[in-house]
Amino acid sequence: MTLIGRTRARGVETLSLDAPRRRNALSAALVGELADALGAAGEDTGVRAVVLTHTGNTFSAGADLRDPPAPEALVGLLRQIVEVPKPVVARVTGHVRAGGLGLLAACDVAVASRAATFAFTEVRIGVAPAVISLPLLPRTDPRALARYYLTGERLDAAEAARIGLLTAAGDDVDEVLAPILDGLRRSAPEALAETKRLLTARVLETFDRDAADLTALSARLFASAHAREGMTAFLERRDPQWVV
């Protein structure tokens, strides 16, 4: 069963996370399939830009706790989104949690409907938003990120746009996207690739400097007793033992 839907219209390749029964959680299989689809789009001269979207009411619930990807695989996917020589545009009409926010931050442009909600829920299950910090820290307001990383609070689309997690939000996400996609279709492919390279240089410096350390941190935290308790509590729909 395919986990990534693929359609194309006027040079824009749309890749849809298509595991709605699992809330598009980032399983090892989904991460691998998305990486393959991005690689193919990046090499296809008929593709001017990529739209990353979803089926169901959740863009992505973060890592699949039953079948999580290796931290190295998630780092590779995030870096691939940043490096692929085509603009990648996130289109969000539902909820985004934890690792799903790393996908948004890796995209060049991220647009959401006002119905979307966002939360860094890692601390509530005993881990930290380690690997996804690679694209998030260079692109998002640091004071706001400190609050939402540390508390796991939910934020709406307007706040997500204010802090730089989103490019824009609106009642009709496709209406917001229309001028963006029109602009990409009117732009020369080589110019888009070089302009993207300019824009992502600082993000890639962060990957080069910090990826190994954050991958190790993620692996250590997910193997910890706190993480076991947090994930068990989540799956059992109860508060973890540390809640006071």
Sine and cosine of phi, psi and omega as CSV:
sin_phi,cos_phi,sin_psi,cos_psi,sin_omega,cos_omega
0.00,0.00,0.79,-0.61,-0.01,-1.00
-0.96,0.28,0.61,-0.80,0.00,-1.00
-0.95,-0.30,-0.09,1.00,-0.01,-1.00
-0.78,-0.62,0.89,-0.45,0.10,-0.99
-0.99,0.16,0.54,-0.84,-0.04,-1.00
-0.69,-0.72,0.83,-0.56,0.12,-0.99
-0.67,-0.75,0.29,-0.96,0.01,-1.00
-0.62,-0.79,0.65,-0.76,0.06,-1.00
-0.55,-0.84,0.87,-0.49,0.05,-1.00
0.76,0.65,0.78,0.63,0.12,-0.99
0.99,0.13,-0.04,1.00,0.02,-1.00
-0.97,-0.24,0.90,-0.43,0.04,-1.00
-1.00,0.03,0.85,-0.53,0.03,-1.00
-0.97,-0.23,0.85,-0.52,0.05,-1.00
-0.94,-0.34,0.84,-0.54,-0.07,-1.00
-0.92,-0.39,0.82,-0.57,0.17,-0.99
-0.91,0.41,0.87,-0.49,-0.21,-0.98
-0.78,-0.62,0.86,0.51,0.13,-0.99
-0.73,-0.68,0.87,0.50,-0.15,-0.99
-0.89,0.45,-0.48,0.88,0.01,-1.00
-0.92,0.40,-0.41,0.91,0.07,-1.00
-0.97,-0.25,0.30,0.95,-0.01,-1.00
0.82,0.57,0.57,0.82,0.01,-1.00
0.78,0.63,0.60,0.80,0.05,-1.00
-0.89,0.47,0.51,-0.86,-0.08,-1.00
-0.99,0.12,0.99,0.10,0.10,-1.00
-0.99,0.16,0.23,-0.97,0.07,-1.00
-0.85,0.52,-0.65,0.76,-0.03,-1.00
-0.92,0.38,-0.70,0.72,-0.02,-1.00
-0.91,0.42,-0.69,0.73,0.02,-1.00
-0.87,0.50,-0.69,0.73,0.01,-1.00
-0.91,0.42,-0.65,0.76,-0.02,-1.00
-0.94,0.34,-0.61,0.79,0.05,-1.00
-0.91,0.41,-0.64,0.77,0.05,-1.00
-0.87,0.49,-0.67,0.74,0.02,-1.00
-0.90,0.44,-0.69,0.73,-0.02,-1.00
-0.91,0.41,-0.64,0.77,0.05,-1.00
-0.91,0.42,-0.66,0.75,0.02,-1.00
-0.88,0.48,-0.67,0.74,0.02,-1.00
-0.91,0.41,-0.67,0.74,0.01,-1.00
-0.91,0.42,-0.61,0.79,-0.01,-1.00
-0.90,0.43,-0.50,0.86,-0.03,-1.00
-1.00,-0.02,-0.19,0.98,-0.10,-0.99
-1.00,0.05,0.90,-0.44,-0.02,-1.00
-0.93,0.38,-0.25,0.97,0.05,-1.00
-0.99,0.13,-0.09,1.00,-0.01,-1.00
-0.98,-0.18,0.85,-0.52,0.05,-1.00
-1.00,-0.02,-0.59,0.81,-0.02,-1.00
-0.42,-0.91,0.31,-0.95,0.00,-1.00
-0.87,-0.49,0.74,-0.68,0.17,-0.99
-0.96,-0.26,0.80,-0.60,0.05,-1.00
-0.96,-0.28,0.90,-0.44,-0.06,-1.00
-0.68,-0.73,-0.37,-0.93,-0.15,-0.99
-0.40,-0.91,0.32,-0.95,0.22,-0.97
-0.97,-0.24,0.36,-0.93,-0.01,-1.00
0.98,0.18,-0.07,-1.00,-0.10,-0.99
-1.00,-0.06,0.18,0.98,0.02,-1.00
-0.74,-0.67,0.83,-0.55,0.09,-1.00
-0.89,0.46,-0.82,0.57,0.14,-0.99
-0.27,-0.96,0.71,-0.71,0.02,-1.00
-1.00,0.06,0.11,0.99,-0.04,-1.00
0.99,-0.10,-0.31,-0.95,-0.07,-1.00
-0.88,0.47,0.65,-0.76,0.09,-1.00
-0.96,0.26,0.93,-0.38,-0.09,-1.00
-0.93,0.36,-0.35,0.94,0.03,-1.00
-1.00,0.03,-0.40,0.91,-0.02,-1.00
-0.54,-0.84,0.90,0.43,-0.09,-1.00
-0.95,0.32,0.53,-0.85,0.12,-0.99
-0.95,0.30,0.43,-0.90,0.14,-0.99
-0.88,0.47,0.61,-0.79,0.03,-1.00
-0.79,0.61,-0.60,0.80,0.01,-1.00
-0.90,0.44,-0.58,0.82,0.00,-1.00
-0.93,0.36,-0.64,0.77,0.02,-1.00
-0.93,0.37,-0.66,0.75,0.08,-1.00
-0.85,0.53,-0.70,0.72,0.00,-1.00
-0.88,0.47,-0.65,0.76,0.02,-1.00
-0.91,0.41,-0.71,0.70,0.00,-1.00
-0.88,0.47,-0.68,0.73,0.02,-1.00
-0.91,0.42,-0.60,0.80,0.01,-1.00
-0.89,0.46,-0.67,0.75,0.05,-1.00
-0.87,0.49,-0.66,0.75,0.00,-1.00
-0.93,0.37,-0.61,0.80,-0.13,-0.99
-1.00,-0.02,-0.41,0.91,-0.07,-1.00
-0.82,0.57,0.71,-0.70,-0.17,-0.99
-0.98,0.17,0.51,0.86,0.08,-1.00
-0.75,-0.66,0.61,-0.79,0.10,-0.99
-0.86,0.51,0.68,-0.73,0.06,-1.00
-0.91,-0.42,0.83,-0.56,-0.10,-1.00
-0.89,-0.46,0.84,-0.54,0.06,-1.00
-1.00,0.07,0.72,-0.70,0.06,-1.00
-0.85,-0.52,0.92,-0.39,-0.16,-0.99
-0.86,-0.52,0.80,-0.60,0.09,-1.00
-0.84,-0.54,0.10,0.99,-0.03,-1.00
-0.67,-0.74,-0.43,-0.90,-0.14,-0.99
-1.00,0.01,0.50,-0.86,0.00,-1.00
-0.72,-0.69,0.76,-0.65,-0.04,-1.00
-0.72,-0.69,0.54,-0.84,0.21,-0.98
0.73,0.69,-0.88,-0.48,-0.07,-1.00
-0.85,0.53,-0.44,0.90,0.07,-1.00
-0.88,0.48,-0.48,0.88,0.03,-1.00
-0.95,0.32,-0.42,0.91,0.11,-0.99
-0.91,0.41,-0.62,0.79,0.07,-1.00
-0.88,0.48,-0.71,0.70,0.01,-1.00
-0.86,0.50,-0.72,0.69,-0.06,-1.00
-0.91,0.40,-0.50,0.87,0.01,-1.00
-0.96,0.29,-0.45,0.89,0.00,-1.00
-0.93,0.37,0.44,-0.90,0.00,-1.00
-0.96,0.28,-0.58,0.81,0.02,-1.00
-0.70,-0.72,0.65,-0.76,0.03,-1.00
-0.70,-0.71,0.83,-0.56,-0.06,-1.00
-0.80,-0.59,0.65,-0.76,-0.02,-1.00
-0.66,-0.75,0.38,-0.92,0.15,-0.99
-0.98,0.18,0.33,-0.94,-0.01,-1.00
-0.92,0.38,-0.25,0.97,0.03,-1.00
-0.98,0.19,-0.22,0.98,-0.05,-1.00
-0.95,0.31,0.52,-0.86,0.11,-0.99
-0.76,-0.65,0.34,-0.94,-0.15,-0.99
-0.63,-0.78,0.56,-0.83,0.09,-1.00
-0.29,-0.96,0.66,-0.75,0.14,-0.99
-1.00,-0.04,1.00,-0.04,-0.15,-0.99
-1.00,-0.02,0.07,1.00,-0.11,-0.99
-0.84,0.55,-0.72,0.69,-0.07,-1.00
-0.88,0.47,-0.41,0.91,-0.04,-1.00
-0.98,0.18,-0.19,0.98,0.12,-0.99
-0.90,-0.44,0.25,0.97,0.14,-0.99
1.00,0.02,0.29,0.96,0.05,-1.00
-0.81,-0.59,-0.24,-0.97,-0.02,-1.00
-0.69,-0.72,0.44,-0.90,0.05,-1.00
-0.97,0.22,0.93,0.36,-0.16,-0.99
-0.97,0.23,-0.93,0.38,-0.10,-1.00
-0.89,0.46,-0.64,0.77,-0.05,-1.00
-0.94,0.35,-0.22,0.98,0.07,-1.00
-0.91,0.41,-0.35,0.94,-0.04,-1.00
-0.84,0.54,-0.76,0.65,0.10,-0.99
-1.00,0.05,-0.39,0.92,-0.10,-1.00
-0.96,0.28,-0.72,0.69,-0.11,-0.99
-0.88,0.48,-0.64,0.77,0.01,-1.00
-0.96,0.29,-0.24,0.97,-0.19,-0.98
-0.88,-0.47,-0.09,1.00,-0.17,-0.99
-0.83,-0.56,0.54,-0.84,-0.01,-1.00
-0.83,0.56,0.85,-0.53,-0.14,-0.99
-0.92,0.39,-0.60,0.80,-0.01,-1.00
-0.93,0.37,-0.67,0.74,0.03,-1.00
-0.92,0.40,-0.65,0.76,-0.02,-1.00
-0.89,0.45,-0.62,0.78,0.04,-1.00
-0.85,0.52,-0.71,0.71,0.01,-1.00
-0.87,0.49,-0.79,0.62,-0.14,-0.99
-0.97,0.25,-0.49,0.87,0.14,-0.99
-0.89,0.45,-0.72,0.69,-0.15,-0.99
-0.98,0.21,-0.43,0.90,-0.09,-1.00
-0.96,-0.28,-0.39,0.92,-0.09,-1.00
0.94,0.34,0.24,0.97,0.00,-1.00
-0.88,0.47,0.46,-0.89,0.09,-1.00
-0.99,0.11,0.63,-0.78,0.09,-1.00
-0.78,-0.62,0.46,-0.89,-0.04,-1.00
-1.00,-0.04,0.01,-1.00,-0.10,-0.99
-0.92,0.40,-0.59,0.81,0.01,-1.00
-0.89,0.45,-0.69,0.73,0.03,-1.00
-0.93,0.38,-0.62,0.78,0.04,-1.00
-0.88,0.48,-0.61,0.79,0.05,-1.00
-0.94,0.33,-0.62,0.78,-0.03,-1.00
-0.88,0.47,-0.61,0.79,-0.08,-1.00
-1.00,-0.03,0.01,1.00,0.07,-1.00
1.00,-0.05,0.07,1.00,0.07,-1.00
-0.95,0.31,-0.55,0.83,0.09,-1.00
-0.91,-0.42,0.41,-0.91,0.16,-0.99
-0.99,0.17,-0.67,0.74,-0.05,-1.00
-0.32,-0.95,0.35,-0.94,0.07,-1.00
-0.64,-0.77,0.46,-0.89,0.01,-1.00
-0.28,-0.96,0.18,-0.98,0.00,-1.00
-0.90,0.44,-0.62,0.79,0.01,-1.00
-0.89,-0.45,0.97,-0.26,-0.10,-1.00
-0.89,0.46,-0.56,0.83,-0.01,-1.00
-0.95,0.31,-0.50,0.87,0.10,-1.00
-0.92,0.39,-0.63,0.78,0.06,-1.00
-0.92,0.39,-0.62,0.78,-0.05,-1.00
-0.95,0.31,-0.47,0.88,-0.16,-0.99
-0.80,0.60,-0.78,0.62,-0.01,-1.00
-0.93,0.37,-0.46,0.89,0.03,-1.00
-0.92,0.39,-0.75,0.66,0.00,-1.00
-0.92,0.39,-0.57,0.82,0.07,-1.00
-0.88,0.47,-0.68,0.73,0.02,-1.00
-0.89,0.46,-0.65,0.76,0.02,-1.00
-0.92,0.40,-0.62,0.79,0.02,-1.00
-0.92,0.39,-0.45,0.89,-0.01,-1.00
-1.00,0.04,-0.05,1.00,-0.10,-1.00
-0.99,-0.17,0.56,-0.83,-0.01,-1.00
-0.93,0.36,0.71,-0.71,-0.05,-1.00
-0.83,0.56,-0.70,0.72,-0.02,-1.00
-0.91,0.40,-0.62,0.79,0.02,-1.00
-0.92,0.40,-0.63,0.78,0.05,-1.00
-0.88,0.47,-0.69,0.72,-0.03,-1.00
-0.89,0.46,-0.70,0.71,-0.02,-1.00
-0.94,0.33,-0.59,0.81,0.03,-1.00
-0.92,0.38,-0.64,0.77,0.07,-1.00
-0.88,0.48,-0.64,0.77,0.01,-1.00
-0.87,0.49,-0.64,0.76,0.07,-1.00
-0.88,0.48,-0.70,0.72,-0.11,-0.99
-0.95,0.30,-0.45,0.89,-0.09,-1.00
-0.98,-0.18,0.04,1.00,-0.08,-1.00
-0.84,0.54,-0.71,0.70,-0.02,-1.00
-0.92,0.39,-0.59,0.81,0.02,-1.00
-0.91,0.42,-0.68,0.73,0.00,-1.00
-0.93,0.37,-0.52,0.86,0.11,-0.99
-0.87,0.49,-0.63,0.77,0.04,-1.00
-0.90,0.44,-0.69,0.73,0.07,-1.00
-0.85,0.52,-0.74,0.67,-0.04,-1.00
-0.88,0.48,-0.63,0.78,-0.08,-1.00
-0.99,0.17,-0.64,0.76,-0.26,-0.97
-0.90,-0.44,-0.16,0.99,-0.14,-0.99
-0.85,0.52,-0.70,0.71,-0.05,-1.00
-0.90,0.44,-0.71,0.71,-0.02,-1.00
-0.91,0.41,-0.66,0.75,-0.04,-1.00
-0.96,0.29,-0.52,0.85,0.09,-1.00
-0.90,0.43,-0.70,0.72,0.03,-1.00
-0.90,0.43,-0.65,0.76,0.03,-1.00
-0.88,0.47,-0.71,0.70,0.00,-1.00
-0.87,0.50,-0.73,0.69,-0.01,-1.00
-0.88,0.47,-0.66,0.75,-0.01,-1.00
-0.91,0.41,-0.69,0.73,-0.04,-1.00
-0.93,0.36,-0.64,0.76,0.00,-1.00
-0.92,0.38,-0.34,0.94,0.04,-1.00
-1.00,-0.04,0.03,1.00,-0.11,-0.99
-0.99,0.15,0.30,-0.96,0.06,-1.00
-0.90,0.43,-0.61,0.80,0.04,-1.00
-0.87,0.49,-0.68,0.73,0.00,-1.00
-0.91,0.41,-0.65,0.76,0.03,-1.00
-0.87,0.49,-0.69,0.72,0.04,-1.00
-0.91,0.41,-0.69,0.72,-0.03,-1.00
-0.90,0.44,-0.69,0.73,-0.01,-1.00
-0.94,0.33,-0.60,0.80,0.06,-1.00
-0.90,0.44,-0.70,0.72,0.02,-1.00
-0.88,0.48,-0.66,0.75,0.02,-1.00
-0.88,0.48,-0.74,0.68,-0.03,-1.00
-0.93,0.37,-0.47,0.88,0.02,-1.00
-1.00,-0.02,0.03,1.00,0.04,-1.00
0.84,0.54,0.75,0.67,0.07,-1.00
-0.68,-0.73,0.22,-0.98,0.08,-1.00
-0.96,0.28,0.62,-0.78,0.13,-0.99
-0.93,0.38,0.28,-0.96,-0.13,-0.99
-0.90,0.44,-0.38,0.92,-0.08,-1.00
-0.99,0.15,-0.15,0.99,-0.03,-1.00
-0.91,0.42,0.77,-0.64,-0.03,-1.00
-0.88,-0.47,0.00,0.00,0.00,0.00
